[in-house]
Amino acid sequence: MNARRCFASALAVLVVVTVVRFFGVAGPDAVWTTVMTAAMVLVAWSSGATLEDLGLRRADAGRGLRYGAAAFGAMLAVLSLAAALPATSGFLHDERGRITAAQLVHELLVSVVLLTAIPEEFAFRGVLLGSGAALWGPRRGALVVSALFGLWHVQPTLATMGDNPAIGGATASPGGRLLVVAGAVGVTFVAGLLFAWLRLRSRSLLAPVLAHVATNGLGLAVAWVVLH
């Protein structure tokens, strides 16, 4: 694999996607995620990346499933505890959870699994981490890719920060919005490190995909339960 070319090309794809999303010209989520994933497949293929480089070897799928299931269970336990404690339950009052059961299922299967977890994990823990680890080693590669993953969440944080009343007051001023965005970047950086560890430890992209689904999907599901 031409790791330098792979990493640079994948990063360029993400920069372009970020810019068009920021200016609101990316179109529906299904469109830009499909285009982004197709571009990442082309980058990986043209750079000579193997299935092992991308975490897609069938032989590693069982190990990835075990690690991913453990991460899923741990996230479910943490969120259930947070929902039960008065000190933390307010943070789960996300207005995105004020939907019907049918809408919840659609959000989990389509928005979370198909349009978020799979394309993002293929891009970050597949193409970028595979090439980053080849360039700088697994630890430094994981740090770099996780930092990029944190920055990737600046635009969606700006777009959705008003949906959660627990942070609504903090976003009333530019300084407050900056703190919220910085917090989101920090949290997603740490999440990126966990996803990278799962990917490297299990050698399978399936593990971080399941962990990502748990992080996004279970948060929404618990918010739905709290608000209903």
Backbone hydrogen bonds, N-H to C=O, Kabsch-Sander energy under -0.5 kcal/mol:
donor,donor_aa,acceptor,acceptor_aa,energy
2,N,47,S,-3.0
3,A,1,M,-1.5
6,C,2,N,-2.5
7,F,3,A,-2.8
8,A,4,R,-2.3
9,S,5,R,-2.4
10,A,6,C,-2.4
11,L,7,F,-2.5
12,A,8,A,-2.0
13,V,9,S,-1.9
14,L,10,A,-2.0
15,V,11,L,-2.2
16,V,12,A,-2.2
17,V,13,V,-2.4
18,T,14,L,-2.4
19,V,15,V,-2.3
20,V,16,V,-2.4
21,R,17,V,-2.1
22,F,18,T,-2.3
23,F,19,V,-1.9
24,G,21,R,-1.2
25,V,20,V,-2.6
26,A,20,V,-0.7
31,V,28,P,-1.0
32,W,28,P,-1.9
33,T,29,D,-2.4
34,T,30,A,-1.0
35,V,31,V,-2.4
36,M,32,W,-2.6
37,T,33,T,-2.5
38,A,34,T,-2.5
39,A,35,V,-2.4
40,M,36,M,-2.2
41,V,37,T,-2.4
42,L,38,A,-2.2
43,V,39,A,-2.4
44,A,40,M,-2.7
45,W,41,V,-2.6
46,S,42,L,-2.8
47,S,43,V,-1.5
48,G,45,W,-1.1
49,A,44,A,-2.5
54,L,50,T,-1.5
55,G,51,L,-0.6
55,G,52,E,-0.9
56,L,51,L,-3.2
57,R,51,L,-0.5
60,D,57,R,-1.4
61,A,58,R,-1.4
64,G,60,D,-2.2
65,L,61,A,-2.5
66,R,62,G,-1.9
67,Y,63,R,-2.3
68,G,64,G,-2.6
69,A,65,L,-2.5
70,A,66,R,-1.9
71,A,67,Y,-2.1
72,F,68,G,-2.4
73,G,69,A,-2.4
74,A,70,A,-2.1
75,M,71,A,-2.3
76,L,72,F,-2.2
77,A,73,G,-2.0
78,V,74,A,-2.2
79,L,75,M,-2.6
80,S,76,L,-2.2
81,L,77,A,-2.0
82,A,78,V,-2.3
83,A,79,L,-2.3
84,A,80,S,-1.3
85,L,81,L,-1.3
88,T,85,L,-1.2
89,S,85,L,-2.1
90,G,86,P,-0.6
91,F,88,T,-1.2
92,L,89,S,-1.5
93,H,90,G,-1.4
94,D,92,L,-2.2
95,E,163,D,-2.4
97,G,94,D,-2.5
98,R,95,E,-1.8
99,I,97,G,-1.8
104,L,100,T,-2.2
105,V,101,A,-2.2
106,H,102,A,-2.1
107,E,103,Q,-2.8
108,L,104,L,-2.6
109,L,105,V,-2.6
110,V,106,H,-2.7
111,S,106,H,-1.0
112,V,107,E,-2.7
113,V,108,L,-1.7
114,L,109,L,-1.3
115,L,110,V,-2.2
116,T,112,V,-0.5
117,A,112,V,-3.4
118,I,113,V,-2.2
120,E,116,T,-2.4
121,E,117,A,-2.4
122,F,118,I,-2.3
123,A,119,P,-2.0
124,F,120,E,-3.2
125,R,121,E,-1.0
126,G,121,E,-1.2
127,V,122,F,-2.9
128,L,123,A,-2.6
129,L,124,F,-1.8
130,G,126,G,-1.7
131,S,127,V,-2.0
132,G,128,L,-3.2
133,A,129,L,-2.8
134,A,130,G,-1.1
135,L,131,S,-1.8
136,W,132,G,-2.8
137,G,133,A,-1.7
141,G,137,G,-2.4
142,A,138,P,-2.2
143,L,139,R,-2.0
144,V,140,R,-2.4
145,V,141,G,-2.5
146,S,142,A,-2.3
147,A,143,L,-2.0
148,L,144,V,-2.1
149,F,145,V,-2.1
150,G,146,S,-2.1
151,L,147,A,-2.1
152,W,148,L,-2.0
153,H,149,F,-0.6
153,H,150,G,-1.2
154,V,151,L,-1.8
157,T,153,H,-1.6
158,L,154,V,-2.2
159,A,155,Q,-1.8
160,T,156,P,-1.5
161,M,157,T,-1.4
163,D,160,T,-2.1
164,N,161,M,-0.7
167,I,164,N,-1.6
169,G,165,P,-0.5
171,T,167,I,-0.9
171,T,168,G,-0.7
172,A,169,G,-1.2
173,S,170,A,-0.6
177,R,173,S,-2.5
178,L,174,P,-2.3
179,L,175,G,-2.0
180,V,176,G,-2.3
181,V,177,R,-2.6
182,A,178,L,-2.7
183,G,179,L,-2.5
184,A,180,V,-2.3
185,V,181,V,-2.6
186,G,182,A,-2.4
187,V,183,G,-2.6
188,T,184,A,-2.6
189,F,185,V,-2.0
190,V,186,G,-2.1
191,A,187,V,-2.5
192,G,188,T,-2.4
193,L,189,F,-1.9
194,L,190,V,-2.0
195,F,191,A,-2.8
196,A,192,G,-2.5
197,W,193,L,-2.5
198,L,194,L,-2.5
199,R,195,F,-2.3
200,L,196,A,-2.8
201,R,197,W,-3.1
202,S,198,L,-2.4
203,R,199,R,-1.7
205,L,55,G,-3.2
207,A,204,S,-0.7
209,V,205,L,-1.8
210,L,206,L,-2.2
211,A,207,A,-2.0
212,H,208,P,-2.6
213,V,209,V,-2.4
214,A,210,L,-2.2
215,T,211,A,-2.4
216,N,212,H,-2.5
217,G,213,V,-2.7
218,L,213,V,-0.7
218,L,214,A,-1.2
219,G,214,A,-0.6
219,G,215,T,-0.5
220,L,216,N,-1.6
221,A,217,G,-2.6
222,V,218,L,-2.9
223,A,219,G,-2.1
224,W,220,L,-2.3
225,V,221,A,-2.0
226,V,222,V,-2.7
227,L,223,A,-2.3
228,H,224,W,-0.8
228,H,225,V,-0.6
